[in-house]
């Protein structure tokens, strides 16, 4: 079975010679395999296409995908957005008493699946001209496990509640005091209980526009929990939360899953492992098609996802396997110091930060971990020169490139124009193109307007912009936000390669333990009382740093015997008690 997809955001007929039509063999013999639509973009006939792939290779903007799909998918299309547009095959089945996870790259159909399962979108079964029709949908799924669920949706006898992906847009959509906004949604007088469980009681009296990213995330989760519904959907509930908050939120969602149907999209694999019972892997080609695989146990699903191969379906969806090292990086390597800080203090009104003395070496990637609002971003800004310490001084005359935590798309113009304005001539260098632009897949974003980018696209561009500037140290704050799990691994490897090959250094703040493990040579560990007092130690050797950090938040990790990936132990379990008694919270 063959499908043809036109990526409309890449296709630019006014800037090419319509190579797709000129070189198409059927077109050259007089068949209308490719024609220009009234909108000025090509339309490909899947019936007349011979699958030669010439148009794919000739298109200067790589806007065409001709894909051969397994014959088993014939008749399993759930939704298609239009001619030569994205299509989704199969649907996950929410189960009462289970937390169902969806795991896969961005642009692969997970949000489309959520829109269908929540009743926001009626599937058209591939008949995009006629549109969605519940009668046809119920006829298709008659006798299947999904039938009762879809029938309840079609008759509005099943209610749904959705936690949106982009919580940073909430202040522009809602105005007023947090408590007042949540009370409007409180269907069962649960506000005090939910606020206490998510630890947001102290923000109820504040305006929503004054909340941090982590606070906005927990408020959005609270708003979803307060609605009385039959099915709950959580789209990336861990963004902007520290690991302790992520696990607290996971426990709240797990409790909900014991009595309701719950579906979660999550890219933090450690959190997904802790949170979900069953997981559907969603694979395919970004912007072209997505296939929902059969459910597996969470451990099996994550291991298959890391391996990149579905044995039952004989499908390989990743070129290389993602591997984790069981041992921490060596601590005996030596290098010249790049930055010394003999002890820094910073005081704000109602808040203070004390950083013990330390050294960042040349060629070193330092991870920064700790709870939110304990000073990580403040420390980064002190190194960047954006915040002046109250006492102490950073002892270095170094060039700094800084990627902030919150990225605002303020540039008027395309991604390419913005990168030329900040990176300059280095944008065209072989090093930047090979080591930064290519792995972060910037090629497909260069002609896009900066203000039109999604959260994940904006994050990739911001990382590239930071790494492209000439500097001695790269300060990168939360690079994992809005990136899918595969993109996080790629971003980690990209940052490490740039540091290793250029001899520069980096300080990376993040809450994804897998990403911190992959990227870091040493750790800065922050702790304290959120928004009141913070202290920091480091850089420390990885084993020491991880043990200090995880001991502070009372969490231990074991290693999966197949992949060596870290897995969170249940608090009080045998392994949890054994590791705590040995003082080994991570590398075992």
Buried (B, 14 or more C-beta within 10 A) or exposed (E): EEBBBBBBBBBBBEEBEBBBBBBBEBBEEEBEBBEEEEEEBBBBBBEBBEEEEBBBEBBEBEBBBBBEBEEEBEEBBBBBEEBBBBBBBBBBBBBEEBBBBBBBBBBBBBBBBBBBBBBEBBBBBBBBEEEBBBEBBBEBBEEEEBBEBBBBBBEEEBBBBBBBBBBBEBBEEEEEBBBEBBEEBBEEEBBEEBBEBBBBBEBBEBBBEEBBBBBBBBBBBBBBBBBEBBBBBBBBBBBBBBBBBBBBBBBBBBBBBEEBBBBBBBBBBBBBBBBBBBBBBBBBBBBBBBBBBEBBEBBBBBBBBBBBBBEEBEBEBBEEEBEBEEEBBEEEEEBEBBBEBEEBEBEEEEBBBBBBEBBBBBBBBBBBBBBBBBBBBBBBBBBBEBBEBBEBEBEBEBEBBBBBBEBEBEBEEBBBBBBBEBBEEBBEBEEBBEBBBEBBBBEBBBBBBBEEBBBBBBBBBBBBBBBBBEBBBBBBBBBBBBBBBBBBBBBBBBBBBBBEEBEBBBBBBBBBBBBBBBBBBBBBBBBBEBBEBBBBBBBBBBBBBBBBBBBBBEBBBBBBEEBEBBBBBEEEEEBBEBBBEEEBBBBB
